[in-house]
Amino acid sequence: MSDKEMVLDLVQKLPEDTTLEQIYRELSFLAGLREAELQADRGQLIDHERIREELQTWTSS
């Protein structure tokens, strides 16, 4: 699905009273998901062990 198709599909599914701010947040979320998919396709992933290590450094303070 193209980016344009994703946006149109999203807007069609939102309630009529959705604000521009809500639409913006939804689009930002979709953009983040799309970027994550592209990074995964490029092999730019972080393994679980590295994430665990980083989380421990954040929470050990």
Phi and psi in degrees as a GROMACS rama.xvg file:
@    title "Ramachandran Plot"
@    xaxis  label "Phi"
@    yaxis  label "Psi"
@TYPE xy
-73.7661  164.04  SER-2
-58.1794  -43.0221  ASP-3
-61.9677  -43.1949  LYS-4
-63.1894  -38.9125  GLU-5
-62.5294  -43.0006  MET-6
-64.7599  -46.6477  VAL-7
-61.9889  -40.8477  LEU-8
-63.2006  -44.3307  ASP-9
-59.8579  -49.4984  LEU-10
-62.6819  -38.0726  VAL-11
-63.5484  -32.7539  GLN-12
-84.402  -15.1326  LYS-13
-77.8961  150.485  LEU-14
-63.2619  156.087  PRO-15
-60.5463  -30.2442  GLU-16
-91.5961  15.7644  ASP-17
-65.9166  132.574  THR-18
-82.3891  164.094  THR-19
-61.7395  -37.0519  LEU-20
-61.836  -42.7127  GLU-21
-65.7821  -40.621  GLN-22
-62.7677  -43.2438  ILE-23
-58.739  -45.0683  TYR-24
-63.0832  -41.4568  ARG-25
-63.7577  -42.98  GLU-26
-65.4404  -38.4679  LEU-27
-62.6197  -41.273  SER-28
-62.4358  -46.9326  PHE-29
-61.2213  -40.5553  LEU-30
-62.5348  -39.8595  ALA-31
-63.6697  -42.2906  GLY-32
-63.2586  -43.1756  LEU-33
-61.9729  -42.6871  ARG-34
-64.0286  -40.4698  GLU-35
-62.7062  -40.3564  ALA-36
-61.7388  -43.9529  GLU-37
-64.2705  -40.9359  LEU-38
-63.8295  -41.0446  GLN-39
-63.2495  -41.5082  ALA-40
-62.1036  -31.6404  ASP-41
-85.1885  -0.827716  ARG-42
80.2389  15.605  GLY-43
-90.4595  72.1321  GLN-44
-115.42  158.153  LEU-45
-115.502  128.169  ILE-46
-75.4756  161.53  ASP-47
-60.085  -39.0586  HIS-48
-62.401  -42.4662  GLU-49
-63.5352  -39.9713  ARG-50
-63.6403  -43.2379  ILE-51
-58.36  -44.832  ARG-52
-61.3816  -44.2762  GLU-53
-66.0514  -40.4966  GLU-54
-62.2491  -38.6383  LEU-55
-63.2661  -38.9044  GLN-56
-68.0263  -30.9275  THR-57
-72.812  -35.154  TRP-58
-97.7907  -5.96399  THR-59
-86.8874  -0.0387922  SER-60
